Amino acid sequence: MKDDEANRFSARAARYARVGANVGGVAARIAGARLFGARGADAAHAAALTQALGGLKGPMMKVAQMMSTIPDLLPPEYVEELQKLQCEAPAMGAAFVKRRMQAELGPNWLSRFDAFDYHPAAAASLGQVHRAIAKDGADVACKLQYPDMRSAVEADLTQLDVLFALHRRLNPIIDTREITQEISDRVREELDYEREAKHAALYQGMLNKIDAVRVPRVRQDLSTGRLLTMDWLEGQKLLKFVGADEASRNRIAGAMFKAWWVPFSQFGVIHGDPHLGNYTVFGEPSQGSGGMAAYGINLLDYGCVRIFTAKFVGGVVDLYEGLLHNDFDRTFHAYETWGFHGLTKELAEILNIWARFIYGPLLDDRLRTVADGVAPGHYGRKEAFRVHQALKRRGPVRVPREFVFMDRAAIGLGGAFLHLNARLNFYRLFNEAIGKFQEDALNERQAAALGAAGLKRPA
């Protein structure tokens, strides 16, 4: 036990040194440039930070991805560079995979499969996915966590505190303390694959009546706390459909809308990581001129799931109704419900700039895109800039932690709709999902769904 603890301490100490040197050096350059008034250096610093993070698998890379999707948290140059990390994680080799699988399933682990592909089908920040065939002939996906991740977490999150402290000094308009805490808690949860298995079971229960969304079944006999084995769901990458016919693109986008909004509005649960790699599309093109392709989506990853109180969901409904009926007092109450403290009328009006952008498609009873005339990579940037400029005059504001992934998920989902150039009646889809909101009814549904999945309700 002592050797094991020493090994974990050694791994953590080594991680501190690597991350501290990489990130600290870039942070010092950024601070120095700002201190001495250097202009035009953001692009070079962003590239340097991306290079420093790219070789560091684990939480710090995951955090970089999260930061890049929260509008106005970072300058555009940083967003553009950090978003590259979402698809450029280098894979680990076969020898590593064999050692890790043996550690999770024992020395005879390979005998538990008919076939196992050592080359990963996907590699990400915290682990990689391998395709295999179980003994019963089922195609499965084995999500295998990289070694020393738990040791890496605390080292990386300590450095995250350094980065956000620097951000608060250089850009005090947005108080990031609760953002830091929220991201830290979610990253720690993503290392717990037993929890992720429960999340998948939760989504199976919530979406079992929606044929256009498929959730993989977890294979408990082939899973551990650091190995998650689920059904392999056949599908194509979402971006392959950007040139498809409009009806197909709209069906795919409609399925994505339901996969996100039905769990939130009916059960108070969101999938907090809706980037394009977490979806694939199932279905085949229709045959003949009169048919329609039965496309739908596979929802693949359940590491980043956020459970909200019914009161928080009620705040979302209040903000929607306040914006729809120009009822400022109701929007103000919604922000207070979410945890924005010390609000003034002026600050609430600034927050409404962002709210009208996010809610805009839901307020408009017609067929439309999610943001007419906006390119996917620029979704929300103009509005975030307006909020930022307004907060310079009236701020600062502390963003409550519950707001972080709600906002991030909305931006990720909107970006996917823009990639597809989908035209939907978002107003009708939203009102169909939300129904007649009743806090008690949501509490009952949530308690039943969480209990069936073995999860606890939020405090």
C-alpha positions in Angstrom: 0.0 0.0 0.0 2.9 2.4 0.9 4.5 1.7 -2.5 1.3 2.4 -4.2 0.8 5.7 -2.4 4.4 6.6 -3.2 3.9 5.9 -6.8 0.8 8.1 -6.9 2.7 10.9 -5.1 5.6 10.5 -7.6 3.2 10.7 -10.5 1.5 13.8 -9.0 4.9 15.5 -8.3 6.1 14.8 -11.8 2.8 16.2 -13.2 3.2 19.4 -11.2 6.6 19.9 -12.7 5.6 19.3 -16.3 2.3 21.2 -16.2 3.9 24.0 -14.1 6.8 24.5 -16.5 4.6 24.3 -19.7 1.7 26.4 -18.5 3.6 28.7 -16.1 6.0 29.7 -18.8 3.3 30.7 -21.2 1.4 32.5 -18.4 4.5 34.5 -17.6 4.9 35.5 -21.2 1.2 36.6 -21.4 1.4 38.6 -18.1 4.7 40.2 -19.2 3.2 41.2 -22.6 0.1 42.7 -20.9 2.3 44.5 -18.2 4.5 46.2 -20.8 1.7 47.0 -23.2 2.7 44.6 -26.0 0.0 44.4 -28.7 -0.7 41.8 -31.3 0.9 39.0 -29.3 -2.2 37.0 -28.5 -2.0 34.7 -31.5 1.6 33.7 -30.7 0.8 33.2 -27.0 -2.3 31.1 -27.9 -0.3 28.9 -30.2 2.4 28.5 -27.5 -0.3 27.5 -24.9 -1.9 25.0 -27.3 1.5 23.4 -27.9 2.2 23.2 -24.2 -1.2 21.6 -23.5 -1.1 19.3 -26.6 1.4 16.9 -25.1 -0.3 16.7 -21.7 -3.1 14.2 -21.8 -5.6 14.4 -19.1 -7.5 17.1 -17.2 -5.5 20.1 -18.3 -6.3 19.3 -21.9 -9.9 18.6 -21.1 -10.1 22.0 -19.3 -8.6 23.7 -22.3 -11.4 22.3 -24.4 -14.0 23.4 -22.0 -12.6 26.9 -21.8 -12.6 27.2 -25.5 -16.3 26.7 -25.7 -17.4 29.3 -23.1 -17.9 32.6 -25.0 -15.8 35.6 -24.0 -13.9 33.6 -21.4 -10.8 33.8 -23.6 -9.8 36.1 -26.5 -10.7 34.8 -30.0 -7.1 33.9 -30.8 -7.0 31.4 -27.9 -10.4 29.9 -28.7 -9.3 29.2 -32.3 -6.1 27.5 -31.1 -7.5 25.6 -28.2 -10.4 24.1 -30.2 -7.8 22.2 -32.2 -7.2 20.1 -29.1 -10.6 18.5 -29.5 -9.5 16.4 -32.5 -5.8 16.1 -32.3 -5.2 14.0 -29.2 -2.4 11.5 -30.0 -3.2 7.8 -29.3 -1.3 5.4 -27.1 0.2 2.2 -28.5 -0.7 -1.5 -28.3 1.8 -2.3 -25.4 0.1 0.4 -23.3 -3.4 -1.0 -24.1 -2.4 -4.5 -23.1 -1.0 -3.4 -19.7 -4.1 -1.2 -19.0 -6.6 -3.9 -20.0 -4.8 -6.4 -17.8 -4.9 -4.0 -14.9 -8.6 -3.6 -15.2 -9.8 -7.2 -16.2 -7.0 -9.4 -15.0 -4.2 -11.4 -16.8 -6.7 -13.4 -18.9 -8.6 -10.3 -20.1 -8.2 -11.1 -23.8 -10.1 -14.5 -23.3 -13.2 -12.5 -22.4 -13.4 -11.2 -26.0 -13.7 -12.9 -29.4 -11.7 -10.0 -30.9 -10.1 -6.8 -29.7 -8.6 -4.1 -31.9 -5.5 -2.6 -30.3 -5.7 0.4 -32.6 -8.0 3.0 -31.0 -11.1 4.0 -32.9 -11.0 7.4 -31.1 -8.5 9.1 -28.8 -9.4 12.0 -26.5 -8.1 13.8 -23.4 -8.8 11.3 -20.7 -8.9 8.0 -22.5 -9.3 6.2 -25.8 -11.9 3.9 -27.3 -11.2 0.5 -28.8 -13.6 -1.6 -30.9 -14.0 -5.3 -29.8 -16.3 -8.3 -30.1 -17.7 -9.7 -26.9 -18.0 -13.5 -26.3 -21.7 -13.3 -27.2 -20.8 -11.9 -30.6 -21.9 -8.3 -29.8 -19.8 -5.4 -31.1 -18.7 -3.3 -28.2 -16.7 -0.1 -27.6 -14.1 -0.2 -24.8 -13.3 3.2 -23.3 -10.0 2.8 -21.5 -8.7 5.5 -19.2 -5.1 6.6 -19.5 -2.8 5.7 -16.6 -2.2 8.1 -13.6 -5.2 10.2 -14.4 -6.2 10.5 -10.8 -2.7 11.6 -9.9 -2.8 14.1 -12.8 -6.2 15.7 -11.7 -5.1 17.6 -8.7 -1.8 18.7 -10.3 -3.6 20.0 -13.4 -6.5 21.7 -11.4 -4.0 23.5 -9.3 -2.5 25.0 -12.4 -6.0 25.8 -13.6 -6.3 28.0 -10.5 -3.2 29.8 -11.6 -4.5 30.4 -15.1 -7.9 31.7 -13.8 -6.2 33.9 -11.2 -4.2 35.5 -14.0 -7.4 35.9 -16.0 -9.1 37.7 -13.1 -6.1 40.1 -12.8 -6.0 40.9 -16.5 -9.7 40.8 -17.1 -11.7 41.4 -13.9 -15.0 41.9 -15.6 -16.0 38.3 -15.2 -15.4 36.7 -11.8 -14.3 33.2 -12.7 -14.1 31.7 -9.2 -17.3 29.6 -9.5 -16.4 28.7 -13.0 -13.2 27.2 -11.7 -15.0 25.2 -9.1 -17.6 23.9 -11.5 -15.1 22.8 -14.1 -12.9 21.1 -11.5 -15.9 19.1 -10.1 -17.0 18.0 -13.5 -13.5 16.9 -14.6 -13.1 14.8 -11.4 -16.5 13.2 -12.2 -15.4 12.3 -15.7 -12.7 10.0 -14.3 -15.3 7.9 -12.6 -16.5 5.4 -15.3 -18.8 3.7 -12.8 -20.6 7.0 -12.5 -20.6 7.4 -16.3 -22.2 4.0 -16.6 -25.0 5.2 -14.4 -25.4 8.3 -16.6 -25.8 6.1 -19.6 -28.5 4.2 -17.8 -30.2 7.4 -16.8 -30.3 8.6 -20.5 -31.7 5.2 -21.6 -34.6 5.8 -19.2 -35.2 9.4 -20.2 -35.0 8.9 -24.0 -36.5 5.4 -24.3 -39.6 6.8 -26.1 -37.6 8.8 -28.7 -36.8 6.5 -31.6 -34.6 9.2 -33.2 -32.0 9.0 -30.4 -30.0 5.8 -29.5 -28.2 5.3 -26.2 -25.6 2.5 -25.9 -26.2 -0.2 -23.3 -23.4 -0.7 -20.7 -21.7 -4.1 -20.4 -21.2 -4.3 -16.6 -19.3 -7.6 -16.9 -16.6 -5.9 -19.0 -16.5 -2.5 -17.1 -14.6 -1.2 -14.1 -14.0 2.3 -12.6 -11.5 3.0 -15.4 -12.8 0.8 -18.2 -16.3 1.4 -19.7 -17.6 -1.1 -22.2 -20.8 -0.3 -24.1 -22.6 -1.4 -27.2 -20.9 -0.3 -30.4 -23.5 1.9 -32.2 -22.9 2.1 -36.0 -23.0 5.6 -37.4 -21.3 8.2 -39.5 -19.7 11.4 -38.3 -22.1 14.4 -38.1 -20.0 16.6 -40.5 -20.5 14.1 -43.3 -24.1 15.4 -43.5 -23.5 19.1 -43.9 -24.0 18.6 -47.7 -27.1 16.3 -47.3 -30.6 17.4 -48.4 -32.4 19.8 -46.2 -35.0 17.2 -45.0 -32.2 14.9 -43.8 -30.3 17.7 -42.1 -33.4 18.9 -40.3 -34.3 15.4 -39.1 -30.8 15.0 -37.6 -30.9 18.4 -36.0 -34.4 17.7 -34.6 -33.1 14.5 -33.0 -30.2 16.5 -31.4 -32.7 19.0 -30.0 -34.8 16.3 -28.4 -31.7 14.5 -27.0 -30.7 17.7 -25.2 -33.9 19.5 -24.3 -36.2 16.5 -23.3 -33.9 15.4 -20.5 -33.4 18.9 -19.3 -37.0 20.1 -19.4 -38.6 16.9 -18.1 -35.9 15.6 -15.7 -33.5 18.5 -15.0 -30.5 16.8 -16.6 -28.2 18.1 -19.3 -25.5 16.5 -21.4 -22.8 19.2 -20.8 -20.4 18.3 -23.7 -22.3 18.5 -27.0 -19.3 18.8 -29.3 -19.5 17.1 -32.7 -17.4 14.1 -31.7 -20.1 12.9 -29.2 -22.6 12.3 -31.9 -22.8 9.9 -34.9 -25.7 9.6 -37.3 -27.6 6.3 -38.0 -29.9 5.6 -40.8 -29.7 5.1 -44.6 -30.8 7.4 -47.5 -34.3 6.7 -48.6 -34.9 4.6 -51.7 -37.0 6.1 -54.5 -38.4 9.6 -54.9 -41.2 9.4 -52.3 -39.4 8.1 -49.2 -37.7 9.9 -46.4 -34.5 8.8 -44.7 -35.0 7.6 -41.1 -32.0 9.4 -39.8 -31.3 9.7 -36.1 -28.4 10.2 -33.7 -26.3 8.0 -31.5 -25.4 9.8 -28.2 -22.0 8.4 -27.3 -20.4 9.9 -24.3 -21.8 10.4 -20.8 -18.8 11.7 -18.8 -20.0 15.3 -18.5 -23.6 15.2 -17.3 -25.1 17.9 -15.0 -28.1 17.3 -12.8 -30.1 20.4 -11.8 -32.7 21.2 -9.2 -36.3 21.7 -10.4 -35.9 25.3 -9.1 -33.1 25.9 -11.6 -35.2 24.5 -14.5 -38.0 26.8 -13.3 -35.5 29.7 -13.7 -35.0 28.7 -17.3 -38.7 28.8 -17.9 -39.1 32.1 -16.1 -36.4 33.7 -18.3 -38.0 32.3 -21.4 -41.4 33.6 -20.5 -40.0 36.9 -19.4 -38.2 37.4 -22.7 -41.3 36.2 -24.7 -43.6 38.7 -23.0 -41.1 41.5 -22.3 -41.5 41.0 -18.6 -38.3 42.4 -17.1 -39.2 41.5 -13.5 -39.5 37.9 -14.4 -36.1 37.8 -16.2 -34.6 39.5 -13.1 -36.1 36.8 -10.9 -34.7 34.1 -13.2 -31.2 35.4 -12.8 -31.6 35.5 -9.0 -32.9 31.9 -9.1 -29.8 30.8 -10.9 -27.5 32.4 -8.3 -26.5 35.7 -9.8 -26.0 37.7 -6.6 -25.9 41.5 -6.1 -27.7 42.1 -9.4 -28.7 45.6 -10.4 -31.2 46.6 -13.1 -28.3 47.6 -15.4 -26.5 44.2 -14.9 -29.7 42.3 -15.6 -30.2 44.2 -18.8 -26.6 43.3 -19.9 -27.3 39.7 -19.1 -30.4 40.0 -21.3 -28.3 40.8 -24.3 -26.9 37.3 -24.0 -30.2 35.7 -23.1 -32.0 37.1 -26.1 -29.3 35.6 -28.3 -29.4 32.1 -26.7 -33.2 32.1 -26.5 -33.8 33.9 -29.8 -34.7 30.9 -31.9 -37.0 29.6 -29.1 -39.0 32.9 -29.1 -39.6 32.9 -32.9 -42.5 30.9 -34.1 -41.3 30.1 -37.7 -38.9 27.9 -39.6 -35.4 29.4 -39.3 -31.8 28.6 -38.6 -30.5 28.9 -35.1 -28.6 32.1 -36.0 -29.2 33.5 -39.5 -26.1 34.5 -41.4 -23.6 33.4 -38.7 -20.7 31.0 -39.4 -20.3 28.0 -36.9 -17.0 29.2 -35.5 -18.4 32.6 -34.8 -21.6 31.5 -33.0 -22.1 33.8 -30.0 -18.9 35.8 -30.4 -20.5 39.1 -31.4 -23.0 39.0 -28.6 -20.3 38.0 -26.1 -18.3 41.0 -27.2 -21.2 43.3 -26.6 -21.7 41.9 -23.1 -18.0 42.2 -22.4 -18.0 45.9 -23.4 -21.1 46.6 -21.4 -19.7 44.9 -18.3 -16.6 47.1 -18.6 -18.9 50.0 -17.8 -21.3 48.4 -15.4 -19.6 45.1 -14.1 -18.1 43.0 -12.7 -20.3 40.0 -12.5 -19.7 36.6 -10.8 -21.0 33.8 -13.0 -22.7 31.1 -10.8 -21.4 27.6 -11.3 -24.8 26.2 -12.3 -24.8 28.5 -15.3 -21.4 27.3 -16.7 -22.4 24.0 -18.4 -25.9 25.2 -19.3 -24.3 28.0 -21.3 -21.6 25.8 -22.7 -24.0 23.1 -23.8 -26.3 25.7 -25.5 -23.3 27.1 -27.5 -22.2 23.6 -28.5 -25.6 22.6 -29.6 -26.2 25.8 -31.6 -22.8 25.3 -33.3 -23.9 21.9 -34.4 -27.1 23.3 -35.8 -25.2 25.8 -37.8 -22.8 23.2 -39.2 -25.9 21.3 -40.4 -27.6 24.6 -41.6 -30.8 23.2 -40.2 -34.1 25.0 -40.5 -36.5 24.1 -37.7 -39.3 25.7 -35.8 -37.4 25.9 -32.5 -40.3 27.7 -30.8 -42.6 24.7 -31.3 -39.9 22.1 -30.4 -39.1 23.9 -27.2 -42.7 24.3 -26.1 -43.4 20.7 -26.9 -40.4 19.6 -24.7 -41.1 21.9 -21.8 -44.9 21.4 -21.7 -46.7 23.0 -18.8 -43.8 23.2 -16.4 -44.6 22.1 -12.8 -41.8 21.9 -10.3 -43.4 19.1 -8.3 -43.9 17.0 -11.4 -40.3 17.4 -12.4 -39.1 16.5 -8.9 -41.1 13.2 -9.1 -39.8 12.3 -12.6 -36.3 13.2 -11.6 -36.4 11.1 -8.4 -37.7 8.1 -10.3 -35.2 8.4 -13.1 -32.2 8.9 -10.9 -33.2 6.1 -8.5 -33.6 3.7 -11.4 -30.0 4.6 -12.6 -28.5 4.4 -9.0 -27.8 8.1 -8.9 -28.5 10.7 -6.1 -30.5 13.9 -6.5 -28.6 17.2 -6.2 -28.6 19.0 -2.8 
